[in-house]
């Protein structure tokens, strides 16, 4: 979109060959005729210097070597919101001529009719009926004439003006103050200065409930200072900024906030995150792609619970490399949903989902997938089995009354005694004949396919060293069935719950399957 006005001011933003910058200098420079703009680029790699030329410092850059000089002729200084709105959603010209011409095989022009062209133009031209508009990268820098937005599009409830040429919250407020029904606003990828008194713009954002301020290149102090402008905000997205710490949280300003998205920042200390626990209505916290390594939920006896209303926590792509931080999440009694992919700790085991379920009592969904009661039972029993050797080496016992586990073990596995109470102690490894003879000798097992009456039960002798994946391949050939949806469970007695054989790389001997045990084959 071409500029409406070629007059520039210091601090104004511009677009140049698809790149965005702020004007820091206007005037002549040494050994060159004519006017130049000294600019600092949003993309610092675009810059060539720090505002100096031939030994003269013309302007300063906030990031070293992010500056350049450009000629005014090639810059775009932007347009008004109203101009952009009309360009994108305005009347389609010549809609009364509902036809067009196409070139035929003999280069003859043939007239064809466009069905409904008049209706398309009519819909697009009804700006007063628009409720959602997307004006990203339309080079907007101001509202336009006072009251004009109200007169042509008073019913807007959602506006996207991300990646435009705004340079202040005042310029944004000049738009939103005219939109009394506005609920959702996206001003991401702009560079917005705060007014001396942010509260003076409060009325312009009075009804806003959802705000996107991603990629503003700001720290948390800026967000906290600006929060007084948004009294009724329920959802705030501040992704991809320069937030490294959270020094202060104005609880009063965020009193209605239910979702906070801090994805793609540089937060490393969990103590900073704990400052957000004072937000009374916070239900969902997104911390993906930060630098969090530890989670510490220790509190004094008289302290209030952390995040008393938090139900959803997302920690994708952080630096958590131990299970202790995961165990700490049990201190969030209301937590029902956890997203935890791509952390180093989950690379240590074959089934991280199973371990997360077993370690966290209250969660009902992991990585977007809900947990059934049967999956939870399987996960918890497998977890106990996997850690049985450590349990018995640390004071565990077959008799519950005799259990006297070390503090170190209980710190690593804080739910273990709770699971013992639920399921009983796991089998003591010293009574399990897991050795070469068990792995190599043939074990007689019953193979049953519940719900498939056409498949008769089968008895097979199998080596203990056979893997679950090879078992599935055997059953595929045996029953001529699909292996991709096959699920295996086993039990050693009819009155015992079935245990999932979910790890394809485990050997059958791992599950302590013995003669006359039963393996159940099902398909999802």
Buried (B, 14 or more C-beta within 10 A) or exposed (E): BEBBEEEBEEEBBBBBEEBBBBBBBBEEBEEEEEEBBBBBBBEBEBBEBBBBBEEEEBBEBEBEBBBBBBEBEEBBBBBBBBBBBBEEBBEEEEBEEBEEEEEEEEEEEEEEEEEEBBEBBEEBBEBEEBEEBBBEBBBBBBBBEEEBBEEBBBBBBBBBBBBBBBBBBBBBBBBBBBBEEBBBBBBBBBBBEBBEEBEBBBEBBBBBBBBBBBBBBBBBEBBBBBBBBBBEBBBBBBBBBEBBBBEEBBBEBBEBBBBBBBBBBEBBBBEBBBBBBBBEEBBBBBBBBBEBBBBBBEEEEEEEBBBBBBBBBBBBBBEBBBBBBBBBBBBBEEBBBBBBBEBEBBEEEEBBBBBBBBBBBBBBBBBEEEBEEEBBBBBBBBBBBBBBBBBBEBBBBEEEEEBEBEEEBBEBBBBBBEBBEEEEBBBBBEEBEEEEEBBEBEBEBBBBBEEEEEBEEBEBEBBBBBBBEBBBBBBBEBBEBEEEEBEBBBBBEEEEEBBBBBBBEBBBBBBBBBEEBBBBBBBE
